[in-house]
């Protein structure tokens, strides 16, 4: 009788021990019988259940489908990167500058604010003239030069819809920062500026005039933003859309009988470039650098 009771107790204890193990279900189909020690944002620490005195193993969360704990609780990792709690304490604002814009005759400043995982809005102000001025060369008895001396400004506003803020490192996905990732952004531009232009009146007679340009564009921009050290942002993008303006070419031939000039078949409006006669397809591109702020 004592043997039966002892065997029964051993069986019950063994059954409880078997039930006390955690099970890690990996995405490759393997099941790891383990004692889970710690679950972090990017990795899981555990010991093998049949060797609890052995080493601690580390498994990346992006390789795990779910964990069934000894008490029956289940934790899944399918939507791990979407959990807002993973990004607590991270900066959610960025102040940017368009890095190459001064080479094209303007300087653009931007402000971005995150509104959630993979979502943010971005506003910008461009000062046209705060940058390189293009040189126009024409012949009027002798070769002469004049600079465009552009002056004006533009504003823009758009909303980013981003992929989960992760990146691939050595073939594995890593969660990084709330404001990092690939995105698509509908954006609206509006601006006004004036600049010099060269007008040919006929018989090789030229004069320098000034034109006033108002422009607008609705774009869809696609880009990718990286966060470096939780302090800097690098944003590369390009866009396609529809633009409208009243700009004429920098070099104009004036009809003597109507006093009107050819319209431009393409235009560069600093914030965007138009292809074809207005209204027409427009393009944007750029690289922005910025600082993250709380």
C-alpha positions, 0 to 999 in steps of 0.5 A: 500500500505504501508503494502505491501511495508513493508511486501515486505521489510521484506521478502527481508531482511529475505531472505538475512539473510537466505542467510547470514548463513554459513553451516557446512556439517559434515561427519556424515551427519548433517548440522550445520547452523552457523556463522563461526568465525575461521578455524584452522589446527585442529579445527573450531570455530563457533556460532549457526546461530539462537543464535549469542549472544550465546557461541562459539562452537569448531568442529574438522576439521577431522569431517567436510566434507565441509563448504559452506559460505554465499557468496557461497564459498566452503571449503573442508577438505577431503585433509586437512592433505596434505596441505603443508602450515599446516607444515610451520615453522616445522623442516624438518631435523633430526639427529639420532642414532640407540639406541641399535646398540652399544649392537650389536657391532656397532654404526649407525648415520643417517640423514633424510630430508623431501622432502614433506608431507609423503616423505623423504630420509634417509642416514646413516653411521655405524661404526662397532667396536664402540660397544660391542665385542662378546666373542668366547670361544673354548677349546685348551688344556684348555678353552680359550676366544677371542673377535671378535674385529670387525672393519669396516663400512657400509653405507645405503640410502633409501627413505620413502613413508609415510602415512599422518603425523597424529595419533589417540588420543581418537578416533580422528585424529590429524595432528601433524608433517610433519615427523611423521607417518607410512612409507615404505622405500626401502633401500640399505646397503653396508659395509665391516669389519674384525673380529676374528674367531676360526678355528679348524684344526683337533684333537682338535687343534684350532687357531684364524684367521681373516676374511674379510667380504664384504656385501650388502642388498636390503631391504624393511623396514616398520616403524613408526616415532613419533615427540615429542615436535617438537624437538625429533624423535622416529623411530621404524622399521623392514625390509625384503629383500635379502642380499649377503656376503662372511662371514663364521662362527665364528667357522670353521672346516678346511678340511685338504686336501683342506684347505677350511672351511664350509660356514656359513648357517646364518650370522649377518653382524651388519647392517643386519642379513642373514638367509640361505646360501648367497645370501639369505633372510636378516632382519633388525630391530631397534629403532632410536632416534634423534633431529630435526633441521631447 
